[in-house]
Amino acid sequence: MTAFLPFIIPVLYSLLISAAISAVMAKPLRRLLGDVCGTDERANFWMLYVIVLIFAVPLTAVSGISIFNPNELAMLNVVQRTFL
């Protein structure tokens, strides 16, 4: 389990920060999208799209950074590539 910590900790930080950003931006973004899109259905679609991107982009960046030693288990590389 300790071999996975260098991979899991950045992923958890990324999820935590993305959740905080989504919570803070939800109401203002919903109002803005409601005005721009015109209907609630369109605003809901774009709201979900933005939230998915807020979570996916940092996770992709964190998963792409290699923080393991080359001597670590090969399984860590498999997990990292799976996230990519």
Secondary structure, 3 states (H helix, E strand, C coil): CCCCHHHHHHHHHHHHHHHHHHHHHHHHHHHHHHHHHCCHHHHHHHHHHHHHHHHHHHHHHHHHCCCCCCCCCHHHHHHHHHHC
